[in-house]
Amino acid sequence: MLTNEQKALKQLINYIEQGQWEKLNLYCQIINPKNLLNPKNTKIFTALKYLFLEKQTSHP
């Protein structure tokens, strides 16, 4: 069972994968990103950072 924070991270990853940057921006404004830094969310957060960096390098 995923925690709310893990569900939020999963949603962020979905928006990144789908290239929905406006939704991603709005979602990030709504949630408290500090909650995503909890050590139990490290694996998902690391994946999120990796995917974000991948998208940044592939979109000039």
URVENQUI-V850219 format. One record per backbone hydrogen bond with DSSP energy under -0.5 kcal/mol. CO is the residue of the C=O (numbers start at 0). NH is the residue of the N-H. E is the energy in kcal/mol with one decimal. If there is no record, write none. Layout:
BEGIN
{{CO	NH	E} {CO	NH	E}}
END
This chain:
BEGIN
{{2	6	-2.3} {3	7	-2.2} {4	8	-2.4} {5	9	-2.3} {6	10	-2.3} {7	11	-2.3} {8	12	-2.4} {9	13	-2.2} {10	14	-2.4} {11	15	-2.2} {12	16	-2.8} {13	17	-2.0} {14	18	-0.5} {14	19	-2.4} {15	18	-1.1} {18	20	-1.6} {19	23	-2.2} {20	24	-2.5} {21	25	-2.3} {22	26	-2.8} {23	27	-2.3} {24	28	-1.4} {25	29	-1.5} {26	30	-2.4} {30	32	-0.9} {31	34	-1.7} {32	35	-1.3} {33	36	-1.5} {34	37	-1.0} {37	40	-2.5} {38	41	-1.5} {40	44	-2.8} {41	45	-2.8} {42	46	-1.9} {43	47	-2.4} {44	48	-2.6} {45	49	-2.4} {46	50	-2.7} {47	51	-2.5} {48	52	-2.5} {49	53	-2.4} {50	54	-2.4} {51	55	-2.2} {52	56	-2.0} {53	57	-1.4} {54	58	-1.1} {57	59	-0.6}}
END
